[in-house]
Amino acid sequence: MSDVAKKVTANIPAGLLERAQQLTGQGITETLIAALQELERSHKRSALRALRGRIRIDLDLERTRR
């Protein structure tokens, strides 16, 4: 993953952007970054849920708590 900024032009519905900015309390760039990060997290959560029941983890809870 790169932290290099990329300037883009996009047509985003004004109302949607305004509501998102109200939710984040931030500017346009910060709001779009937050939205893209949440999209990425959501995809990762879905991928993990798809693995449910397929991976067997054998943990001794008492031992891990020490």
C-alpha positions as a Markdown table, in Angstrom:
| # | Residue | x | y | z |
|---|---|---|---|---|
| 1 | Met | 0.0 | 0.0 | 0.0 |
| 2 | Ser | 1.3 | 3.4 | -0.9 |
| 3 | Asp | 0.9 | 6.7 | 0.9 |
| 4 | Val | 1.5 | 8.7 | -2.2 |
| 5 | Ala | -1.4 | 11.0 | -2.9 |
| 6 | Lys | -3.3 | 10.8 | -6.1 |
| 7 | Lys | -5.3 | 13.7 | -7.3 |
| 8 | Val | -8.6 | 12.6 | -8.9 |
| 9 | Thr | -11.7 | 14.2 | -10.4 |
| 10 | Ala | -15.0 | 12.6 | -9.5 |
| 11 | Asn | -18.7 | 13.4 | -9.8 |
| 12 | Ile | -20.1 | 12.7 | -6.4 |
| 13 | Pro | -23.7 | 13.6 | -5.5 |
| 14 | Ala | -23.6 | 16.8 | -3.5 |
| 15 | Gly | -26.1 | 15.7 | -0.9 |
| 16 | Leu | -24.3 | 12.5 | -0.2 |
| 17 | Leu | -21.0 | 14.2 | 0.2 |
| 18 | Glu | -22.5 | 16.9 | 2.5 |
| 19 | Arg | -24.2 | 14.2 | 4.7 |
| 20 | Ala | -20.9 | 12.2 | 4.8 |
| 21 | Gln | -19.0 | 15.4 | 5.8 |
| 22 | Gln | -21.5 | 16.1 | 8.6 |
| 23 | Leu | -21.0 | 12.5 | 9.9 |
| 24 | Thr | -17.2 | 12.9 | 9.9 |
| 25 | Gly | -17.1 | 16.5 | 10.9 |
| 26 | Gln | -14.2 | 16.9 | 8.4 |
| 27 | Gly | -13.4 | 18.3 | 5.0 |
| 28 | Ile | -13.9 | 16.6 | 1.6 |
| 29 | Thr | -10.5 | 14.9 | 1.4 |
| 30 | Glu | -10.6 | 13.5 | 4.9 |
| 31 | Thr | -14.2 | 12.3 | 4.4 |
| 32 | Leu | -13.4 | 10.5 | 1.2 |
| 33 | Ile | -10.3 | 8.9 | 2.9 |
| 34 | Ala | -12.5 | 7.8 | 5.8 |
| 35 | Ala | -15.1 | 6.3 | 3.4 |
| 36 | Leu | -12.4 | 4.4 | 1.4 |
| 37 | Gln | -10.9 | 3.1 | 4.6 |
| 38 | Glu | -14.2 | 1.9 | 5.8 |
| 39 | Leu | -14.9 | 0.2 | 2.5 |
| 40 | Glu | -11.6 | -1.6 | 2.8 |
| 41 | Arg | -12.4 | -2.7 | 6.4 |
| 42 | Ser | -15.8 | -3.9 | 5.4 |
| 43 | His | -14.4 | -6.1 | 2.6 |
| 44 | Lys | -11.8 | -7.6 | 5.0 |
| 45 | Arg | -14.6 | -8.3 | 7.6 |
| 46 | Ser | -16.6 | -10.1 | 4.9 |
| 47 | Ala | -13.6 | -12.1 | 3.8 |
| 48 | Leu | -13.0 | -13.2 | 7.4 |
| 49 | Arg | -16.7 | -14.1 | 7.9 |
| 50 | Ala | -16.4 | -16.3 | 4.8 |
| 51 | Leu | -13.7 | -18.3 | 6.6 |
| 52 | Arg | -16.0 | -19.0 | 9.6 |
| 53 | Gly | -16.0 | -22.7 | 10.3 |
| 54 | Arg | -13.2 | -23.4 | 7.9 |
| 55 | Ile | -10.2 | -22.7 | 10.2 |
| 56 | Arg | -9.7 | -24.7 | 13.4 |
| 57 | Ile | -8.0 | -22.9 | 16.2 |
| 58 | Asp | -6.9 | -24.9 | 19.1 |
| 59 | Leu | -6.3 | -22.6 | 22.1 |
| 60 | Asp | -5.8 | -23.2 | 25.7 |
| 61 | Leu | -7.5 | -20.2 | 27.2 |
| 62 | Glu | -6.0 | -20.6 | 30.6 |
| 63 | Arg | -2.6 | -20.8 | 29.2 |
| 64 | Thr | -3.1 | -17.7 | 27.0 |
| 65 | Arg | -4.4 | -15.7 | 29.9 |
| 66 | Arg | -1.1 | -16.0 | 31.8 |
